[in-house]
Amino acid sequence: MASSKSCCFPIFLYSLVLLSMGATTSAQSLEVAAPLVRPPLSLPPGRRTVTCTLRQFPSCFQVRARCPVGCPTSCFMDCTLCKPVCNCDRPGAVCQDPRFIGGDGITFYFHGQRDRDFCLVTDRHLHINAHFIGKRVGANNRDFTWVQSLGVLFPGHHLFVGARKTAAWDDAIDRLELAFDGEPIKLPPAEGAEWHSQTAPHISLTRTRDANGVAVGVVAQFAINAVVVPITEEDSKRHGYNITDEDCFAHLDLVFTFYNLTDDVHGILGQTYRKNNPSRARMDVAVPVLGGEKEFATSGIFSTDCLAARFQAGGAAAVEKMGKEHENMGTPRTTMQCHSRRASGYGMACTR
């Protein structure tokens, strides 16, 4: 028995040593295999919040809402609908190279020419011209063009909205240029900052963001939402613009709303607001294009000498009359809502 116990005891000690080593090894293994602390995922930026800043819509004034998912950072508050709308996806939009959505809901392009002015809207008491900037690449037979500025004429007054030329783009630096009756307008760099004319109180400008966004309102006549945007590197590669570091071709993305157009309205965009007006854009091509450069070309940003001109200058009395129409302001000529699931915008669906 004694010899048996003495034989088993070393084996017992050996087993304890092995168990101890195994426990240590297991502990080390567990320590090595502990889950790694991963850095947080990079989440997409949140949706912008937009506000109705036009006082002539009291039921919607100062109402805030978040941009739709389809355009999380590029929308505006449509005060007539009191809901956020993607900047370039509704009637009255003029965006990109430049792509128009007419009052009839039809999407079309008008290329024009760089460094020229064209009539967008011309009516009895309203005339809007656009100055096109652009460049020609390679052997292309046309210019790539964008709307750089607007000249807006209405009885007794004229308004300028433009994008300053810039090389390197910074969202925080304001590139808006504004003037009323030839005098520069200085808006404080804060969303919601307002400017009102002392001589025409029915006219107002409001910042829609801290920099590069403005809403223009003329009671009973029109509203314009304008945002200054650059041609991004991604845009340049996708479309072959060949944009260099010298100029990012800052331009305006625009949305127009009209209240008192006549059925004689004309212009690249204006004619699409006529009742029962067949579209002149070529619809038998992949990208509908509107011609008629000679008909819409004008000699300057505030000139009314295009062949399609309808503008009658009027005077202060006409402006005062329109201001008094505030309470009886007509509904927008179009209340269609449009959307597209394609980035190109073709196949836009519109409903009244």
C-alpha positions as CSV (number, residue, x, y, z in Angstrom):
1,M,0.0,0.0,0.0
2,A,2.8,2.3,1.0
3,S,4.5,1.8,-2.4
4,S,1.2,2.4,-4.2
5,K,0.6,5.7,-2.4
6,S,4.1,6.9,-3.1
7,C,3.7,6.0,-6.7
8,C,0.4,7.8,-7.1
9,F,1.4,11.0,-5.4
10,P,3.9,12.2,-8.0
11,I,1.3,11.4,-10.7
12,F,-1.2,13.5,-8.7
13,L,1.3,16.4,-8.5
14,Y,2.0,16.1,-12.2
15,S,-1.7,16.3,-13.0
16,L,-2.1,19.4,-10.9
17,V,0.8,21.1,-12.8
18,L,-0.8,20.2,-16.1
19,L,-4.1,21.5,-15.0
20,S,-2.5,24.7,-13.8
21,M,-0.6,25.2,-17.1
22,G,-3.8,24.5,-19.0
23,A,-5.7,27.0,-17.0
24,T,-3.0,29.6,-17.6
25,T,-2.9,28.8,-21.3
26,S,-6.7,29.1,-21.5
27,A,-6.7,32.4,-19.7
28,Q,-4.0,33.7,-22.1
29,S,-6.0,32.4,-25.0
30,L,-9.2,34.1,-23.7
31,E,-7.3,37.3,-23.2
32,V,-5.9,37.2,-26.7
33,A,-9.3,36.3,-28.2
34,A,-11.1,39.1,-26.4
35,P,-13.3,41.1,-28.8
36,L,-11.6,44.2,-30.4
37,V,-13.1,47.6,-29.8
38,R,-14.1,48.8,-33.3
39,P,-14.3,52.5,-34.2
40,P,-17.8,53.8,-34.8
41,L,-19.1,53.6,-38.3
42,S,-19.0,56.8,-40.4
43,L,-22.7,57.7,-40.7
44,P,-24.1,59.9,-43.5
45,P,-24.8,63.5,-42.6
46,G,-28.2,64.3,-41.2
47,R,-31.0,65.9,-43.1
48,R,-31.1,69.7,-43.2
49,T,-33.9,71.5,-41.5
50,V,-35.6,74.2,-43.6
51,T,-38.0,76.9,-42.6
52,C,-40.7,78.9,-44.4
53,T,-39.4,82.5,-44.3
54,L,-42.1,84.3,-46.4
55,R,-44.4,86.3,-44.2
56,Q,-47.1,86.4,-46.9
57,F,-47.9,82.8,-45.9
58,P,-48.9,83.3,-42.2
59,S,-50.2,79.8,-41.7
60,C,-46.7,78.4,-42.7
61,F,-44.4,81.2,-41.7
62,Q,-41.6,79.9,-39.5
63,V,-42.8,76.3,-39.8
64,R,-39.7,74.0,-39.8
65,A,-39.3,70.6,-41.4
66,R,-36.5,68.2,-42.4
67,C,-35.5,67.6,-46.0
68,P,-36.8,64.5,-47.8
69,V,-34.7,61.4,-47.8
70,G,-34.1,61.8,-51.5
71,C,-32.4,65.1,-51.1
72,P,-31.2,65.3,-47.5
73,T,-29.2,68.5,-47.8
74,S,-30.7,70.2,-50.8
75,C,-34.3,71.2,-50.3
76,F,-36.3,74.2,-49.5
77,M,-39.6,74.9,-47.7
78,D,-42.4,75.4,-50.2
79,C,-44.6,77.8,-48.3
80,T,-47.5,77.3,-50.6
81,L,-47.6,73.6,-49.8
82,C,-46.0,74.1,-46.4
83,K,-43.7,71.1,-46.9
84,P,-40.1,70.6,-47.8
85,V,-39.4,70.0,-51.5
86,C,-36.2,68.9,-53.3
87,N,-34.6,71.9,-55.0
88,C,-34.7,70.5,-58.5
89,D,-37.7,68.2,-58.6
90,R,-40.7,70.5,-59.0
91,P,-42.2,72.7,-61.7
92,G,-40.3,76.0,-62.0
93,A,-36.9,74.4,-61.3
94,V,-33.8,75.5,-63.2
95,C,-30.8,73.5,-62.2
96,Q,-27.6,71.9,-63.4
97,D,-26.7,72.2,-67.1
98,P,-29.4,73.8,-67.1
99,R,-32.3,71.4,-66.7
100,F,-35.8,72.9,-66.6
101,I,-39.0,71.6,-65.2
102,G,-41.8,73.6,-66.9
103,G,-45.1,74.7,-65.5
104,D,-46.6,71.8,-67.4
105,G,-44.3,69.3,-65.6
106,I,-42.2,68.4,-68.6
107,T,-38.4,68.2,-68.1
108,F,-36.2,69.6,-70.8
109,Y,-32.8,71.2,-71.4
110,F,-31.9,74.5,-73.0
111,H,-28.2,74.8,-73.7
112,G,-27.8,78.4,-74.9
113,Q,-24.3,79.8,-75.1
114,R,-21.7,80.8,-72.5
115,D,-21.3,84.5,-71.7
116,R,-24.7,85.3,-73.1
117,D,-28.0,86.4,-71.6
118,F,-31.4,84.7,-72.3
119,C,-35.0,85.5,-71.4
120,L,-36.4,82.9,-68.9
121,V,-39.8,84.6,-68.3
122,T,-41.4,87.6,-70.0
123,D,-44.9,88.8,-69.2
124,R,-46.8,92.1,-69.0
125,H,-45.4,93.1,-65.5
126,L,-42.5,90.6,-65.1
127,H,-39.3,89.9,-67.0
128,I,-36.5,87.6,-65.9
129,N,-33.2,87.1,-67.7
130,A,-30.4,84.7,-67.0
131,H,-26.7,85.0,-67.6
132,F,-25.1,81.8,-68.7
133,I,-21.5,80.8,-68.0
134,G,-19.8,77.7,-69.3
135,K,-17.0,76.1,-71.3
136,R,-16.5,74.0,-74.4
137,V,-14.6,70.7,-74.1
138,G,-12.7,69.1,-76.9
139,A,-14.6,68.7,-80.2
140,N,-18.0,69.2,-78.7
141,N,-20.2,71.3,-80.9
142,R,-21.9,73.1,-78.0
143,D,-21.0,74.7,-74.7
144,F,-21.6,73.2,-71.3
145,T,-23.6,76.0,-69.6
146,W,-25.0,77.0,-66.2
147,V,-27.0,79.9,-64.9
148,Q,-24.7,82.3,-63.1
149,S,-27.1,85.2,-62.4
150,L,-30.6,86.6,-62.8
151,G,-31.8,90.0,-63.7
152,V,-35.5,90.5,-62.6
153,L,-37.5,93.4,-63.8
154,F,-41.0,94.3,-62.5
155,P,-42.7,97.7,-62.6
156,G,-40.4,100.4,-61.2
157,H,-37.7,98.1,-59.9
158,H,-35.0,95.7,-60.9
159,L,-33.3,93.0,-58.8
160,F,-30.0,91.1,-59.3
161,V,-29.2,87.7,-57.9
162,G,-25.8,86.2,-58.8
163,A,-23.1,83.7,-57.9
164,R,-19.6,85.1,-57.5
165,K,-16.8,83.4,-59.4
166,T,-14.6,81.2,-57.2
167,A,-11.8,78.7,-57.5
168,A,-11.9,76.5,-54.3
169,W,-15.4,75.9,-53.0
170,D,-16.2,76.2,-49.3
171,D,-19.8,75.8,-48.2
172,A,-19.2,78.2,-45.3
173,I,-18.1,81.1,-47.5
174,D,-21.0,83.1,-49.0
175,R,-20.8,83.5,-52.8
176,L,-24.2,85.3,-53.2
177,E,-24.3,88.7,-54.8
178,L,-27.5,90.7,-54.4
179,A,-28.6,94.1,-55.5
180,F,-31.9,96.0,-55.7
181,D,-32.3,99.0,-58.0
182,G,-28.6,99.1,-58.5
183,E,-27.7,99.2,-54.7
184,P,-25.9,96.2,-53.1
185,I,-27.9,94.2,-50.5
186,K,-26.0,93.1,-47.5
187,L,-27.7,90.2,-45.7
188,P,-26.3,89.1,-42.3
189,P,-24.6,85.7,-42.5
190,A,-27.3,83.8,-40.6
191,E,-30.2,81.7,-41.7
192,G,-33.5,83.7,-41.4
193,A,-31.8,87.1,-41.8
194,E,-34.2,89.4,-43.7
195,W,-34.0,92.4,-45.9
196,H,-37.0,94.6,-46.8
197,S,-37.1,97.5,-49.3
198,Q,-37.9,100.9,-47.8
199,T,-39.5,102.0,-51.1
200,A,-41.3,98.8,-51.9
201,P,-42.3,97.0,-48.7
202,H,-43.9,94.1,-50.6
203,I,-40.4,93.0,-51.6
204,S,-38.3,90.8,-49.3
205,L,-35.2,88.7,-49.3
206,T,-34.5,86.1,-46.6
207,R,-31.5,83.8,-46.1
208,T,-32.5,80.1,-46.3
209,R,-29.1,79.0,-44.9
210,D,-26.1,80.8,-43.3
211,A,-24.4,81.1,-46.7
212,N,-25.3,80.7,-50.4
213,G,-29.1,80.4,-50.1
214,V,-31.8,83.1,-50.4
215,A,-35.5,83.3,-50.9
216,V,-36.9,86.3,-52.8
217,G,-40.5,87.2,-52.5
218,V,-42.6,89.8,-54.3
219,V,-46.1,89.8,-52.9
220,A,-48.8,88.7,-55.4
221,Q,-46.3,88.2,-58.2
222,F,-43.5,85.7,-57.7
223,A,-41.1,83.9,-55.3
224,I,-37.6,82.6,-56.1
225,N,-35.5,80.2,-54.1
226,A,-31.8,80.4,-55.2
227,V,-28.8,78.4,-54.0
228,V,-25.2,78.9,-55.1
229,V,-23.6,75.6,-55.8
230,P,-20.2,74.5,-57.5
231,I,-19.4,71.9,-60.1
232,T,-17.9,69.2,-57.9
233,E,-15.1,66.9,-58.9
234,E,-17.6,64.1,-59.0
235,D,-19.9,66.1,-61.4
236,S,-16.9,66.9,-63.6
237,K,-15.8,63.3,-63.9
238,R,-19.3,62.0,-64.5
239,H,-20.2,64.5,-67.2
240,G,-16.8,65.2,-68.7
241,Y,-16.8,68.9,-67.8
242,N,-13.0,69.0,-67.2
243,I,-13.3,71.5,-64.4
244,T,-9.9,72.8,-63.2
245,D,-8.7,74.3,-59.9
246,E,-8.9,77.7,-61.4
247,D,-12.7,77.9,-61.5
248,C,-15.4,75.6,-60.0
249,F,-18.1,77.4,-62.1
250,A,-20.3,78.4,-59.1
251,H,-23.8,78.8,-60.4
252,L,-27.4,79.1,-59.3
253,D,-29.9,76.2,-58.7
254,L,-33.3,77.9,-58.9
255,V,-36.9,77.3,-58.1
256,F,-39.6,79.8,-59.3
257,T,-43.2,80.2,-58.2
258,F,-45.5,82.5,-60.1
259,Y,-48.9,83.9,-58.9
260,N,-50.3,86.2,-61.6
261,L,-48.9,85.2,-65.0
262,T,-51.1,86.0,-68.0
263,D,-51.7,83.5,-70.8
264,D,-49.5,85.6,-73.0
265,V,-46.4,84.8,-70.9
266,H,-43.3,83.8,-72.9
267,G,-39.7,82.9,-72.4
268,I,-37.7,79.6,-72.1
269,L,-39.6,78.8,-68.9
270,G,-42.5,81.2,-69.0
271,Q,-44.2,79.7,-72.1
272,T,-44.6,76.4,-70.2
273,Y,-47.1,78.1,-67.9
274,R,-49.6,78.9,-70.6
275,K,-52.9,77.0,-70.5
276,N,-53.2,74.3,-73.1
277,N,-49.7,75.1,-74.5
278,P,-48.1,72.2,-76.3
279,S,-44.4,71.7,-75.4
280,R,-41.9,72.9,-77.9
281,A,-39.1,70.7,-76.6
282,R,-38.0,67.8,-78.8
283,M,-39.5,64.7,-77.2
284,D,-38.2,62.2,-79.7
285,V,-34.7,62.2,-78.2
286,A,-33.2,60.7,-75.0
287,V,-32.8,64.2,-73.5
288,P,-35.6,66.6,-74.5
289,V,-34.1,69.8,-75.7
290,L,-35.7,73.2,-76.3
291,G,-34.3,75.2,-79.2
292,G,-34.9,78.9,-80.1
293,E,-31.7,80.5,-78.9
294,K,-32.3,83.5,-81.3
295,E,-35.8,84.0,-80.0
296,F,-34.8,84.2,-76.3
297,A,-31.3,85.9,-76.6
298,T,-31.1,89.4,-75.1
299,S,-28.4,92.0,-75.1
300,G,-28.0,92.3,-71.4
301,I,-29.0,91.0,-68.0
302,F,-31.6,93.8,-67.6
303,S,-32.5,94.1,-71.3
304,T,-36.0,93.4,-72.5
305,D,-35.2,93.2,-76.2
306,C,-35.5,89.5,-76.8
307,L,-37.8,88.6,-79.7
308,A,-40.2,87.0,-77.3
309,A,-40.5,90.0,-75.0
310,R,-43.9,90.9,-73.5
311,F,-42.8,93.2,-70.7
312,Q,-44.5,96.6,-70.2
313,A,-42.5,98.7,-67.8
314,G,-45.4,100.4,-66.0
315,G,-44.5,102.5,-63.0
316,A,-44.8,103.0,-59.3
317,A,-48.6,102.9,-59.4
318,A,-48.5,99.3,-60.8
319,V,-46.1,98.3,-58.1
320,E,-48.3,99.8,-55.4
321,K,-51.4,98.0,-56.9
322,M,-49.6,94.7,-56.8
323,G,-48.6,95.3,-53.2
324,K,-52.2,95.9,-52.2
325,E,-53.1,92.5,-53.7
326,H,-51.4,90.8,-50.7
327,E,-54.7,89.6,-49.1
328,N,-56.1,88.5,-52.5
329,M,-52.9,86.8,-53.7
330,G,-53.6,84.3,-56.4
331,T,-52.6,80.7,-56.1
332,P,-49.5,79.6,-57.9
333,R,-50.0,79.0,-61.7
334,T,-49.1,75.4,-61.0
335,T,-49.5,73.3,-57.8
336,M,-48.1,70.1,-59.3
337,Q,-45.8,68.0,-57.2
338,C,-43.1,66.1,-59.1
339,H,-40.7,63.3,-58.2
340,S,-38.2,61.0,-59.9
341,R,-36.4,57.9,-58.8
342,R,-33.7,58.5,-61.4
343,A,-30.8,60.8,-60.7
344,S,-31.0,62.1,-64.2
345,G,-34.5,63.4,-63.7
346,Y,-35.8,61.9,-66.9
347,G,-39.2,60.3,-66.6
348,M,-40.4,62.9,-64.0
349,A,-43.8,62.1,-62.7
350,C,-46.1,65.1,-61.8
351,T,-49.5,65.2,-60.1
352,R,-51.7,68.1,-59.4
